Amino acid sequence: MGFLQGKRALITGIASQRSIANGIAEAMHREGAELAFTYQNEKLKSRVEDVASRLGGGPSFPLDVTDDAQIDALFADLGRHWPDGFDILVHAIAFAPREAIAGQFLDGLSREAFSVAQDISAYSLAALAKGARPLMQGRNGAVLTLSYLGAVRTLPSYNVMGVAKASLEATMRYLAYNLGPEGIRVNAISAGPIKTLAASGIGGFRKILGHVEAHAPMRRTVSIEDVGNVAAFLCSDLASGVTGEVTYVDGGYNIVS
Ligand code: 0WD
């Protein structure tokens, strides 16, 4: 029996087979969780539905996190699908305008780029946790988000996204403190670089992959399976004492100076 048997998980952030959220969904499905999914727009709908049909046939709901009405509609739909609630919320969503994640920090900086990155990449975690809260009561629930080393170190080109990830990690900790008394744990995985759609928007990403391969203690980059397995563990009752933590799944790269 899988260690997520009997758990219900909402997976956001699948944009392709390569998405980290896809690796998380596969691991959670393998461990016995029942899944539901969101897709950002009509273009991604059929891709997400393909993943859903491969992983137990759960429903897919539209969700653009910049739209409060869609967040409300998602949890209303989910409440109809799972009337007695659900256990796991996976937040794997980030975005910054392309010109702001290339070159030097100040080059592509604007009020608009800064606030879009904050809104989609950090505020959305709090907004989704707030919407999910009533459905996650009394079930030893878990919320998980995805961060990156650029939250705590300056990295080439990551720029406004690094600032948004710092905000995301702080948001994760405030949520953990707020929701802990309700038995809901909130954690982040800081993943090493993985070639996905979102990553290909970051200036010089190929070089970053090569640098990690050469310098990480494991001398390799990580896969969506590496991240998925840790995500499944963190959202399971095996991790019942862990909340407010950033767990690095990066082949150890963050310990290297
Ligand atoms: O190296 C990497 N790939 C790392 C990614 C290292 C460390 C962390 N992460 C994080 C990302 O910052 C993100 O938070 O992992 C999370 C998942 O990212 P991913 O799997 O790398 O990227 P991708 O497959 O592109 O999925 C992210 C998706 C979006 O994809 P696109 O490429 O279309 O922007 O986030 C979704 C969207 O589907 N997304 C939204 N969902 C709802 N509403 C929105 C939105 N407004 N904007 C983006």
Boltz pocket constraint, residues with backbone or C-beta under 6 A from the ligand:
constraints:
  - pocket:
      binder: B
      contacts: [[A, 13], [A, 14], [A, 15], [A, 16], [A, 18], [A, 19], [A, 20], [A, 21], [A, 39], [A, 40], [A, 44], [A, 63], [A, 64], [A, 65], [A, 66], [A, 91], [A, 92], [A, 93], [A, 94], [A, 95], [A, 120], [A, 146], [A, 147], [A, 148], [A, 149], [A, 189], [A, 190], [A, 191], [A, 192], [A, 193], [A, 194], [A, 195], [A, 196], [A, 197], [A, 198], [A, 199]]
      max_distance: 6.0
